Amino acid sequence: MKKNDKVYPLKIERLVLKGGRILDPQINLDKKADILISDGIIEKIGNIDVKGFAGEVVDCTGKIIVPGLIDIHVHLREPGREDKETIETGCMAAMAGGFTALCCMPNTEPPIDNRGSVEFIKKKAKALLVDVHPIGAITVGRKGVELTEMGDMIDAGAVAFSNDGSPVENSGVLRNAMEYLSMFDCPVIDHCEELSLSGDGVINEGIVSTMLGLKGIPSISEDIAVARDLYVAEYTGSAIHIAHVSTAKSVNMIREAKMRGVRVTAETCPHYLVLTEEAVKDYDTNAKMKPPLRTEMDRLALIEAVKDGTIDVIASDHAPHTIDDKDTEFDAAAFGIVGLETSLGLIITYLVKKNIISISDMVMRMAVAPRRLLNLKENRIEEKNRANLTMIDTEMRWSVDPKKFKSKSRNTPFSGWSLEGGCFGVYNNDQLYLQKS
């Protein structure tokens, strides 16, 4: 049977990944070698004779094998909006995009704001190749008033807390949440937006919004919220993670706060590193997102922040929507784009291939740092450890075709883009997935 005739993911007891470049910046590992995996455990790293081997052999010549990537900002929509995405389809999209783990945001219907919701997600994802780590809501119903039973949710498997999609407007509530979670060494992840400033804006406020006659969202709606969060974190000594950073001033404030010793981490998304507000000039609703695409100055500041480590994490903010949600007038269209299946290719094409960051830097931002900030067990490529791996092909050339997405949704501004580099395969939970060529 040919490779592409097999139904992936495959449950495999014994596997050899042959001839790949093994790269793990956590342990300064960068060498060409084979990996023997038995019952999900890395049995040997070295030269492995596969003659007569009773198991699966995957030729990884020319490929890079790294610790499994994790996307910490994903909207799976289940429960409540399974027409957009489900836990299973979202994990299939993650797998195809090169991720072996993801964190799902709590703005579902109903929200992930109690132990039962966390347990539901963990149960639904239990048998999948991709690990799912729920992020719980900070407040009941995400209404910004009453704190959830966060300790109980952590016990059930929640790894962080956020009202994502909605900011925590009340500073006292934010402070209480951060101080409480500091006892668990668990971060708050905040969607930084001053709603009184962003109002009913739909794109970045500036020249493009004026030209198009669309209401704008000013950059200060993010900047003010970021400043507030940093001050609360500094005062309480608690950890804060700033989601989907999009402005140059936010970057500068985060950089300065880190220098002062504030416990802050931050993420941005591939679309903010590649696109600007110019992408909405033809009223393409697939380029409508929140925070909105900003200016070229902001984009360049974000790239520099990824390069120097001010931005710790690259995450997709995968936000699936139905065709009806997007195929409407711009003002009424939903915010958000899908990103699980394009993130790796975009970062390789526009950052790694342009020598802005190295493959090792990319692995730090997309595999190592995300696990560290969430206090997840480190995933190292070492003998006797469980195998949790992403195989990357930096030379593959492919065109983004939303019709081929494993996600239920197709809302991407990158349709038709030519990318270089992406997922060759992944291995996790004793399961192997190889990308069809």
C-alpha positions in Angstrom: 0.0 0.0 0.0 1.3 3.4 -0.9 1.8 6.1 1.7 -1.1 8.2 0.5 -3.5 5.2 0.3 -3.4 4.9 4.1 -6.0 6.5 6.2 -4.3 9.0 8.6 -3.8 9.4 11.4 -2.5 5.8 11.9 -2.1 4.1 15.2 1.5 2.8 15.2 3.3 0.8 17.8 6.8 0.9 16.2 8.1 3.6 14.0 11.4 4.8 12.6 11.8 8.4 11.4 14.8 7.9 9.0 17.4 10.5 8.0 15.9 13.7 9.4 17.6 16.7 10.9 16.6 16.7 14.6 16.3 20.1 16.1 15.5 20.9 19.7 16.7 24.3 21.0 15.8 23.3 24.6 18.7 20.9 24.7 20.9 22.4 22.0 20.2 19.4 19.8 20.8 19.9 16.1 22.0 16.8 14.2 21.0 14.4 11.5 19.9 11.1 12.9 17.2 8.5 13.0 14.5 8.2 15.7 13.1 4.8 16.8 9.7 5.0 18.6 8.2 2.1 20.4 4.8 2.3 22.0 4.9 6.0 21.9 8.3 6.3 23.6 11.6 7.5 21.9 13.7 4.3 22.3 16.7 5.4 20.4 18.2 8.4 18.6 21.1 7.6 16.3 21.8 5.3 13.3 19.1 2.7 13.1 19.3 -0.3 10.7 15.7 -0.8 9.3 16.5 -4.0 7.4 13.8 -6.4 8.6 12.3 -3.8 10.9 8.8 -4.8 11.9 7.1 -1.5 11.9 6.5 1.7 9.9 9.5 3.5 8.4 9.2 7.2 7.3 11.9 8.7 5.1 12.6 12.1 6.6 15.5 13.0 4.4 15.6 16.7 3.9 13.0 17.2 6.7 13.4 18.8 10.1 12.1 17.0 13.2 11.2 19.4 16.1 9.2 19.2 19.3 5.5 19.2 18.5 4.2 22.6 17.8 1.4 24.0 20.0 -1.1 26.8 19.1 -2.3 28.5 22.3 -5.0 30.6 20.7 -7.7 28.6 18.9 -11.4 28.9 18.8 -13.0 25.4 18.4 -16.6 26.7 18.6 -17.8 23.5 20.3 -20.1 23.6 22.3 -22.7 25.7 20.6 -21.5 26.5 17.1 -20.6 23.2 15.6 -21.6 24.5 12.2 -18.4 26.6 12.3 -16.0 24.1 13.9 -15.9 21.1 16.2 -13.3 19.8 18.5 -12.6 17.0 16.1 -12.4 19.1 12.9 -10.3 21.8 14.7 -7.9 19.1 15.8 -7.7 17.7 12.2 -6.9 21.2 11.0 -4.2 21.6 13.7 -2.7 18.2 12.7 -2.6 19.2 9.0 -1.0 22.5 10.0 1.8 20.8 12.0 0.5 21.2 15.5 0.3 18.4 18.1 -1.4 20.5 20.7 -3.7 23.5 21.0 -5.4 25.6 23.6 -9.1 26.3 23.0 -10.6 29.7 24.0 -13.7 29.9 26.2 -16.0 32.0 24.0 -18.2 29.1 23.1 -22.0 28.9 23.6 -22.2 28.3 26.5 -18.8 29.5 27.6 -16.1 27.3 29.2 -16.8 28.8 32.7 -17.2 25.7 34.9 -15.7 22.3 35.7 -18.2 20.4 33.6 -17.3 22.4 30.4 -13.6 21.7 30.9 -14.3 18.0 31.4 -16.5 17.9 28.3 -13.7 19.2 26.1 -11.1 16.9 27.6 -13.3 13.9 27.1 -14.2 14.8 23.5 -10.5 15.2 22.6 -9.1 12.2 24.6 -8.6 9.8 21.7 -7.2 12.4 19.2 -3.7 12.9 18.0 -3.8 16.5 19.0 -3.8 17.3 22.7 -6.4 19.9 23.7 -5.9 22.2 26.7 -9.0 24.2 27.6 -8.6 27.8 28.6 -11.3 28.8 31.1 -13.4 32.0 31.3 -12.2 34.5 33.9 -15.8 35.5 34.8 -19.1 33.7 34.8 -20.7 33.9 31.4 -17.7 36.1 30.3 -19.7 39.0 31.6 -16.8 40.6 33.5 -18.5 40.6 37.0 -18.2 37.3 39.0 -15.1 35.2 39.0 -15.5 31.6 37.9 -14.5 28.7 40.1 -11.0 28.8 38.7 -9.4 26.4 41.1 -12.0 23.7 40.3 -11.5 24.3 36.6 -7.7 24.0 37.0 -8.2 20.7 38.7 -10.3 19.5 35.7 -7.6 20.5 33.2 -7.8 24.2 32.5 -4.4 25.7 31.8 -5.1 29.4 31.7 -8.0 31.9 32.0 -9.3 34.5 29.5 -12.5 36.2 28.5 -11.1 36.2 25.0 -13.3 38.0 22.5 -14.1 40.3 25.4 -11.7 42.3 27.5 -11.9 42.3 31.3 -13.0 45.9 31.6 -13.2 46.1 35.4 -9.6 46.6 36.7 -10.6 45.3 40.2 -11.9 42.1 38.7 -8.7 41.7 36.7 -6.6 42.3 39.8 -8.6 39.7 41.8 -8.3 37.1 39.1 -4.6 37.6 38.7 -3.9 37.5 42.4 -6.0 34.4 42.8 -4.4 32.6 39.9 -0.9 33.5 41.1 -1.4 30.8 43.8 -1.6 28.2 41.0 1.1 29.8 38.9 -1.5 30.1 36.2 -1.6 33.1 33.8 -4.4 35.4 32.8 -4.6 35.8 29.0 -6.3 39.1 28.1 -7.9 40.4 25.0 -6.7 44.1 25.2 -9.4 46.4 24.0 -10.9 49.6 25.4 -14.4 49.2 24.1 -15.4 52.8 24.6 -12.7 53.7 22.0 -13.2 50.8 19.5 -17.0 51.2 19.6 -18.5 49.8 16.5 -15.4 50.1 14.4 -14.6 47.4 11.8 -11.0 48.2 10.6 -8.0 50.1 11.7 -8.7 53.8 12.1 -6.6 55.8 9.6 -6.2 56.6 6.0 -7.7 53.3 4.7 -10.8 53.5 6.9 -11.4 57.1 5.7 -11.0 56.1 2.1 -13.4 53.2 2.4 -15.9 55.1 4.5 -15.7 52.4 7.2 -15.7 53.1 11.0 -12.3 52.7 12.5 -10.8 51.1 15.6 -8.0 53.3 16.8 -4.7 51.8 17.9 -5.1 53.4 21.3 -8.0 51.1 22.1 -5.4 48.4 22.4 -2.6 50.5 23.8 -4.6 51.8 26.7 -5.7 48.3 27.7 -2.2 46.9 27.4 -0.9 49.7 29.6 -3.6 49.0 32.2 -2.8 45.2 32.2 0.9 45.9 32.6 0.4 48.2 35.6 -1.9 45.7 37.3 0.6 42.9 36.7 3.5 45.0 38.0 1.5 46.0 41.1 0.4 42.5 42.0 3.5 40.6 40.9 1.2 38.3 38.9 1.5 36.8 35.4 -0.2 38.4 32.4 -0.2 37.2 28.8 -1.2 39.7 26.2 -3.1 38.1 23.3 -2.8 39.0 19.6 -0.7 42.1 19.9 -1.1 44.3 16.9 0.4 47.8 17.5 3.9 49.2 17.8 3.1 51.1 21.0 1.9 47.9 22.7 5.2 46.2 21.7 7.2 49.1 23.1 5.3 49.0 26.4 5.7 45.2 26.7 9.4 45.5 26.0 9.9 48.2 28.6 7.8 46.2 31.2 9.9 43.1 30.7 13.0 45.2 31.4 11.4 46.3 34.7 10.8 42.7 35.6 7.0 42.6 35.0 5.8 39.0 34.6 4.4 39.6 31.1 4.4 37.4 28.0 2.9 38.2 24.7 1.8 36.7 21.4 1.1 37.9 17.9 -0.3 36.1 14.9 1.0 35.4 11.4 -1.6 37.7 9.8 -0.2 40.7 11.7 3.3 39.8 10.6 2.4 39.5 6.9 -0.6 41.8 6.2 -1.6 45.4 6.8 -4.8 47.4 6.6 -4.2 47.6 2.9 -5.6 44.0 2.7 -9.1 45.3 3.2 -9.0 47.9 0.4 -11.3 45.8 -1.8 -13.7 45.3 1.2 -12.6 41.7 1.6 -14.4 40.5 4.7 -11.9 37.6 5.0 -9.4 40.3 6.1 -11.7 41.6 8.8 -10.4 40.7 12.3 -10.1 42.0 15.8 -7.8 43.5 16.6 -7.7 44.8 13.0 -4.9 44.7 10.6 -2.8 47.8 11.3 -0.2 49.9 9.5 3.2 48.9 7.9 4.9 50.6 10.8 3.0 48.3 13.2 3.8 45.3 11.2 7.5 46.0 11.1 7.5 46.7 14.9 5.9 43.3 15.5 8.5 41.5 13.3 11.3 43.2 15.3 9.5 42.1 18.5 9.4 38.5 17.3 13.0 38.7 16.4 14.2 40.1 19.7 11.9 38.0 21.9 9.6 40.7 23.1 6.9 38.7 21.5 7.3 35.2 23.1 4.7 33.3 21.1 3.3 33.1 17.6 -0.3 31.8 17.7 -3.0 31.6 15.0 -6.1 33.0 16.7 -7.9 30.5 14.5 -11.5 31.9 14.3 -13.7 29.8 12.0 -16.9 31.3 10.6 -19.5 30.1 8.1 -19.8 31.5 4.6 -22.9 33.4 5.7 -21.0 35.1 8.5 -18.5 36.5 6.0 -20.4 36.7 2.7 -22.2 39.9 3.7 -21.7 43.7 3.9 -18.4 44.6 5.6 -20.0 46.2 8.7 -22.1 43.1 9.4 -19.5 40.5 8.7 -17.9 38.5 11.6 -14.4 39.3 12.8 -11.8 36.6 12.4 -9.9 34.2 10.1 -8.9 30.6 10.2 -5.2 30.1 10.7 -4.3 26.6 11.9 -3.4 25.3 8.4 -1.6 28.4 7.1 0.5 29.5 10.2 3.5 27.4 9.7 3.8 28.0 6.0 3.4 31.8 6.5 6.1 32.0 9.1 8.5 29.8 7.2 7.9 31.8 4.0 7.9 35.3 5.3 10.2 35.1 8.4 12.5 32.1 8.1 13.1 32.2 4.4 13.8 36.0 4.6 16.4 35.3 7.4 14.4 37.4 9.9 14.3 34.5 12.3 15.9 31.0 12.3 14.1 27.7 12.4 15.3 27.4 16.0 13.7 30.8 16.8 10.5 29.6 15.2 10.5 26.5 17.3 11.0 28.5 20.4 8.0 30.8 19.5 5.7 28.0 18.4 6.6 25.0 20.5 8.8 25.8 23.5 7.8 29.2 24.9 4.0 28.4 24.7 4.4 25.4 26.9 6.6 27.2 29.4 4.2 30.1 29.9 1.4 27.7 30.5 3.5 25.5 32.8 2.9 22.5 30.6 5.4 19.6 30.8 8.4 20.3 28.5 8.5 18.3 25.3 12.1 17.4 24.7 13.4 15.1 21.9 15.3 12.7 24.2 15.5 9.0 24.6 12.9 7.6 27.1 10.6 10.6 26.6 7.2 10.3 25.0 7.4 11.1 21.3 5.6 14.3 20.5 7.0 15.5 17.2 6.4 17.8 14.2 8.2 17.1 10.9 8.7 20.1 8.8 9.5 20.4 5.1 11.1 23.8 4.5 11.3 23.2 0.7 7.7 22.2 -0.1 5.9 24.6 -2.3 2.1 24.8 -2.1 -0.8 27.0 -2.8 -3.4 27.9 -0.2 -6.7 26.3 -1.3 -9.4 26.7 1.3 -11.4 23.9 -0.4 -8.8 21.5 0.9 -8.9 22.7 4.5 -9.7 20.1 7.1 -11.3 22.9 9.1 -15.1 23.3 8.6 -14.6 26.9 7.7 -12.9 28.6 4.8 -12.5 32.3 5.9 -8.9 33.1 5.0 -7.4 36.1 3.3 -4.6 33.9 2.0 -6.5 32.0 -0.6 -4.4 31.4 -3.7 -1.2 32.5 -1.9 2.0 30.5 -2.8 3.9 29.4 0.3 7.2 27.7 0.8 7.5 25.3 3.7 5.0 23.5 5.9 4.0 20.4 7.7 5.4 17.0 6.4 3.8 15.1 9.3 3.2 14.9 13.0 3.4 12.1 15.7 1.7 12.2 19.1 -0.3 9.9 21.3 1.0 6.9 19.4 -0.5 8.2 16.2 1.2 9.3 12.9 -0.1 11.7 10.4 1.7 12.4 7.1 0.7 15.2 4.8 -0.5 14.0 1.4 1.9 15.1 -1.4 
